[in-house]
């Protein structure tokens, strides 16, 4: 598995064969940055996410009229109360592991931003290493595209 990088807006041409993945806080707020974009494009997923019993280290899928949204709960809070980068990386590992356990199909296409690197203030290079480590342990064929604006 290799991460592919593209520049542009990952929401420009929505595709129901893609899993749109983001890192989330356990409070259920999609109020800033790319999370706000997810809320705009996938309001039903946001509604369902707010109803979830969100725990750090969890990863799950939501449906939004046939579009699949993956949420990785990588920090308990947001803003000044966000978890430390070290804790976020550990929780990212667990969340990805839990997400992939829930996916039954072998071919997975993922679009994501550079998760954790925005308001969670965790170096992308460290998150990238976690992603590659978890993906290597799965028996799935994962095609992951990271979008940069």
Order of alpha helices (4+ residues) and beta strands (2+ residues): beta-beta-alpha-alpha-beta-beta-alpha-beta-alpha-beta
